[in-house]
Amino acid sequence: MKAKEYIILMTAVIGLTAMLTACGDSKKQSEGESTTGATTATTTTQTTKVDNTRQASVDAAVSNTADKTTKGNGKTYSDVAKEASKPEQPAGQIGLNTTQEQLLTFADRYGLVRVPDHPIRRVSDPTGKHINIANYSDSVVNLYTEEPIHPNTDEFIHEAYTYFTEGVAPGESYKKWEETSNTERGLVKILYLSREGLLILEDAMKTHDYSSPSVQNALGFFKVASEFESMLPVAQTPTDISLYNMYDQQVKPEWKKLSDIKNPATDEKAFAAAYQKARDETNNLMGLLNIMVSTEMEKRLKAATDQQNTGK
């Protein structure tokens, strides 16, 4: 399966996320609470063509999935959200209450905390006065549903990581997937989709046609990905902090500006400008991510910094 097909498949996820998010208010946080992986943590092309028959079958599958989700057993999106709550998570509360000691039980041999189920956790400081709400999975998830906003199959991950390593800089050596941090993994997945979305929009600007489902799906993806409740995995290493900051402070805002243009055809100049800014910031993060997952990160960072300082 190629990236453009993943963009199409995300239509169902985007629709479900939007409905479930409506059950809560992402802007309201209790006093003393903050979300990490949404607002905290701070360090430093080619388009794949999908034939019409194959794309039609994918669209049909997406439509069928969405229909089953909303109508199956007569359950509403609200019902599904309520059923997802566990006894230790009071209704309306974001994340499960978890102590620092409990978090450590999820640490792997690399010392990274990876929480596979219910990854949104509420962790209080020693005084109990401040609570951090963070995403401890290795995916970008919705704050309320705790579901990834991107595909998460082995096939997709292999495609994405191969691109961000050998595809970007084939002459370098890289960490194995199991050695990468949650933040790095989340970025590999979300940026791989964003790359295809940007290529779809680039084609649309060339033809001046923004009416196709692919274009609408791409814009829908950037809208969901740039929302407050779409939470990147919390930073757990110094290099994570650099990646997180760039994503949260430079990339997501540009994706939002791009998706906020509801009808690109009516103001192509503004759309082109927003697109170029979003693409530039995304490409910068992609380049940094490639360096961070390489085995000679320090050497490559120094070389990149020296090159920037000399203006070459």
C-alpha positions as MATLAB code, in Angstrom:
seq = 'MKAKEYIILMTAVIGLTAMLTACGDSKKQSEGESTTGATTATTTTQTTKVDNTRQASVDAAVSNTADKTTKGNGKTYSDVAKEASKPEQPAGQIGLNTTQEQLLTFADRYGLVRVPDHPIRRVSDPTGKHINIANYSDSVVNLYTEEPIHPNTDEFIHEAYTYFTEGVAPGESYKKWEETSNTERGLVKILYLSREGLLILEDAMKTHDYSSPSVQNALGFFKVASEFESMLPVAQTPTDISLYNMYDQQVKPEWKKLSDIKNPATDEKAFAAAYQKARDETNNLMGLLNIMVSTEMEKRLKAATDQQNTGK';
ca = [
       0.000    0.000    0.000;
       1.314    3.437   -0.905;
       1.152    6.703    0.996;
      -1.619    8.257   -1.095;
      -3.859    5.318   -0.216;
      -3.136    5.931    3.472;
      -4.302    9.526    3.031;
      -7.577    8.207    1.597;
      -7.979    5.651    4.377;
      -7.562    8.394    6.960;
     -10.927    9.869    5.897;
     -12.754    7.494    8.234;
     -10.352    8.214   11.101;
     -10.687   11.965   10.597;
     -14.471   11.746   10.656;
     -14.500    9.612   13.797;
     -11.992   11.860   15.551;
     -14.032   14.954   14.806;
     -17.202   13.403   16.223;
     -15.538   12.099   19.385;
     -13.701   15.356   19.989;
     -17.028   17.154   20.019;
     -17.797   15.314   23.268;
     -15.147   17.372   25.097;
     -13.645   20.839   25.156;
      -9.937   20.735   24.350;
      -9.397   24.275   25.566;
     -10.625   23.643   29.107;
      -8.068   22.269   31.555;
      -8.479   22.124   35.304;
      -6.334   24.408   37.417;
      -2.890   22.929   37.985;
      -3.127   20.656   34.936;
      -1.134   20.850   31.739;
      -0.852   18.634   28.698;
       2.585   17.436   27.705;
       2.872   16.165   24.195;
       0.481   18.958   23.277;
       2.014   22.054   24.860;
       5.022   21.081   26.971;
       8.563   19.714   26.440;
      11.107   21.985   24.986;
      15.909   21.770   22.596;
      17.321   22.965   19.861;
       9.389   13.943   -4.445;
       7.594   11.872   -6.112;
       3.832   11.256   -6.103;
       2.530    7.698   -6.225;
      -0.364    7.374   -8.640;
      -3.313    5.174   -7.676;
      -5.428    3.783  -10.508;
      -9.115    4.708  -10.501;
     -10.378    1.180   -9.874;
      -8.138    0.671   -6.846;
      -8.958    4.088   -5.423;
     -12.687    3.449   -5.859;
     -12.407    0.212   -3.886;
     -10.502    1.997   -1.111;
     -13.125    4.773   -0.977;
     -15.832    2.135   -0.719;
     -14.003    0.443    2.144;
     -13.660    3.744    3.967;
     -17.336    4.547    3.520;
     -18.317    1.093    4.761;
     -16.053    1.411    7.815;
     -17.469    4.812    8.750;
     -21.019    3.542    8.295;
     -20.415    0.538   10.556;
     -18.820    2.751   13.188;
     -21.793    5.079   13.425;
     -24.641    2.626   12.879;
     -23.399   -0.698   14.225;
     -25.632   -1.999   17.028;
     -27.368    1.380   17.096;
     -24.493    2.939   19.042;
     -23.572    6.589   18.716;
     -20.076    8.040   18.816;
     -20.871    9.255   22.329;
     -21.742    5.711   23.391;
     -18.460    4.403   22.040;
     -16.538    7.097   23.887;
     -18.297    6.303   27.175;
     -17.653    2.576   26.836;
     -13.948    3.297   26.418;
     -13.828    4.738   29.948;
     -12.423    2.484   32.668;
     -13.388    2.448   36.376;
     -10.086    4.103   37.315;
     -10.801    6.914   34.866;
     -13.793    8.951   36.067;
     -16.198   10.104   33.385;
     -15.014   13.337   31.833;
     -11.442   12.954   33.072;
      -8.645   13.055   30.530;
      -6.126   10.249   31.023;
      -5.610    7.614   33.707;
      -4.126    8.602   37.063;
      -0.607    7.188   37.105;
       2.313    7.607   39.495;
       5.921    8.045   38.448;
       6.635    4.602   39.909;
       3.880    3.023   37.838;
       5.222    4.690   34.699;
       8.599    3.064   35.247;
       7.016   -0.374   34.976;
       6.413    0.413   31.295;
      10.079    1.225   30.615;
      11.814   -0.952   28.034;
      15.475   -1.997   27.974;
      16.393    1.385   26.516;
      14.807    3.162   29.469;
      11.935    4.533   27.390;
       8.422    4.440   28.796;
       6.072    2.900   26.242;
       2.413    2.513   27.237;
       0.495    0.425   24.678;
      -2.982    0.700   26.211;
      -4.575    3.946   27.365;
      -1.392    5.937   26.616;
      -2.749    9.260   27.891;
      -1.642    9.420   31.510;
      -2.102   11.952   34.311;
       1.093   12.174   36.325;
       1.314   14.421   39.369;
       4.471   15.978   40.774;
       5.685   15.004   44.296;
       3.614   17.792   45.848;
       0.449   16.654   44.131;
      -0.322   20.243   43.154;
       0.491   19.957   39.462;
      -0.605   17.282   37.022;
       0.950   16.657   33.627;
      -1.189   14.949   31.023;
       1.061   13.208   28.499;
       1.009   10.733   25.625;
       3.256    7.746   26.351;
       2.536    5.789   23.168;
       4.686    5.870   20.044;
       1.964    7.450   17.906;
       0.280   10.812   17.502;
      -3.052   10.225   19.233;
      -6.244   12.095   19.934;
      -6.243   13.400   23.500;
      -9.794   12.184   24.143;
     -10.082    8.926   22.206;
      -6.423    7.894   22.686;
      -6.523    6.551   19.116;
      -3.753    7.217   16.545;
      -4.642    9.789   13.908;
      -2.556    7.900   11.342;
      -2.198    4.278   10.175;
      -0.204    2.083   12.548;
       0.336   -1.155   10.649;
       3.691   -2.879   10.283;
       3.545   -2.221    6.547;
       3.002    1.497    7.021;
       5.746    1.771    9.651;
       8.228   -0.092    7.458;
       7.411    2.162    4.495;
       7.696    5.319    6.565;
      10.900    4.453    8.411;
      12.586    3.219    5.249;
      11.807    6.553    3.633;
      13.049    8.670    6.554;
      16.327    6.743    6.715;
      17.550    5.254    3.455;
      15.134    7.315    1.379;
      16.399   10.653    2.702;
      20.118    9.929    3.131;
      21.020    6.465    1.791;
      24.707    6.680    2.641;
      24.190    6.941    6.412;
      23.790    4.372    9.184;
      20.627    4.351   11.302;
      19.177    3.067   14.561;
      16.947    0.018   14.472;
      13.243    0.800   14.849;
      13.185   -0.702   18.355;
      15.904    1.767   19.395;
      13.988    4.867   18.317;
      12.134    6.961   20.880;
       8.369    7.404   21.026;
       8.690   10.971   19.775;
      10.813    9.887   16.819;
       8.350    7.142   15.954;
       5.364    9.450   16.159;
       7.085   11.900   13.835;
       8.062    9.200   11.356;
       4.406    8.211   11.031;
       2.801   11.653   10.945;
       5.433   13.241    8.699;
       5.231   10.406    6.187;
       1.542   11.141    5.736;
       2.177   14.873    5.641;
       4.709   14.393    2.839;
       2.118   12.691    0.663;
      -0.471   15.306    1.589;
       1.856   18.091    0.484;
       2.538   16.342   -2.813;
      -1.196   15.993   -3.464;
      -1.674   19.715   -2.822;
       1.286   20.541   -5.058;
      -0.372   18.674   -7.923;
      -3.631   20.528   -7.244;
      -1.896   23.892   -7.502;
      -0.417   22.906  -10.853;
      -3.813   21.976  -12.274;
      -5.778   24.640  -10.348;
      -8.241   21.913   -9.372;
      -8.957   21.567   -5.648;
     -12.209   19.624   -5.921;
     -10.914   16.040   -5.926;
     -11.417   13.766   -2.894;
      -7.632   13.402   -2.583;
      -7.209   17.161   -2.119;
     -10.053   17.346    0.395;
      -8.631   14.363    2.299;
      -5.185   15.982    2.386;
      -6.591   19.237    3.757;
      -8.665   17.251    6.248;
      -5.547   15.453    7.416;
      -3.678   18.714    8.019;
      -6.677   20.092    9.903;
      -6.835   17.125   12.282;
      -3.061   16.868   12.677;
      -2.745   20.549   13.600;
      -5.466   20.533   16.258;
      -4.654   20.947   19.944;
      -5.941   17.483   20.804;
      -3.689   15.713   18.291;
      -0.896   14.885   20.699;
       2.679   13.935   19.808;
       4.367   11.442   22.184;
       5.953   13.196   25.134;
       9.675   13.929   24.936;
      11.832   11.551   26.978;
      15.327   12.359   25.683;
      17.235   15.607   25.007;
      16.951   15.053   21.251;
      13.217   14.407   21.627;
      12.886   17.891   23.051;
      14.420   19.460   19.945;
      12.145   17.479   17.660;
       9.069   18.160   19.753;
       9.672   21.906   19.844;
      10.115   22.170   16.105;
       6.980   20.147   15.458;
       4.787   21.912   17.995;
       5.981   25.480   17.519;
       6.918   25.622   13.848;
       5.232   22.848   11.888;
       1.770   22.449   13.430;
       0.965   26.185   13.260;
       1.778   26.229    9.535;
      -0.329   23.138    8.910;
      -3.209   24.898   10.648;
      -2.838   28.021    8.515;
      -2.830   25.854    5.409;
      -5.946   23.882    6.376;
      -7.761   27.037    7.496;
      -8.015   28.138    3.865;
     -11.382   26.549    3.147;
     -11.530   27.247   -0.572;
      -8.045   27.462   -2.127;
      -9.492   28.165   -5.581;
     -10.804   31.559   -4.465;
      -7.385   32.786   -3.316;
      -4.665   30.722   -4.889;
      -1.983   33.269   -4.074;
      -2.633   33.055   -0.328;
      -2.915   29.287   -0.515;
       0.377   28.999   -2.402;
       2.109   31.134    0.220;
       0.667   29.071    3.090;
       1.582   25.888    1.284;
       5.192   26.950    0.737;
       5.631   27.930    4.380;
       4.115   24.640    5.572;
       6.289   22.676    3.179;
       9.469   24.493    4.209;
       8.887   23.916    7.916;
       7.928   20.282    7.323;
      11.031   19.664    5.217;
      13.229   21.219    7.914;
      11.790   18.855   10.510;
      12.150   15.889    8.172;
      15.827   16.704    7.739;
      16.370   17.005   11.490;
      14.494   13.754   12.121;
      16.745   11.958    9.630;
      19.800   13.161   11.535;
      18.350   12.262   14.944;
      17.669    8.636   14.014;
      21.135    8.117   12.528;
      23.916    6.426   14.495;
      26.299    9.353   13.911;
      23.893   12.031   15.062;
      26.474   14.232   16.813;
      28.822   14.246   13.822;
      26.040   15.062   11.378;
      24.569   17.768   13.606;
      27.957   19.449   13.864;
      28.432   19.265   10.105;
      24.978   20.738    9.500;
      25.602   23.519   12.022;
      29.005   24.346   10.539;
      27.502   24.471    7.058;
      24.741   26.789    8.244;
      27.179   29.095   10.017;
      29.410   29.392    6.936;
      26.423   29.949    4.707;
      27.425   27.174    2.330;
];
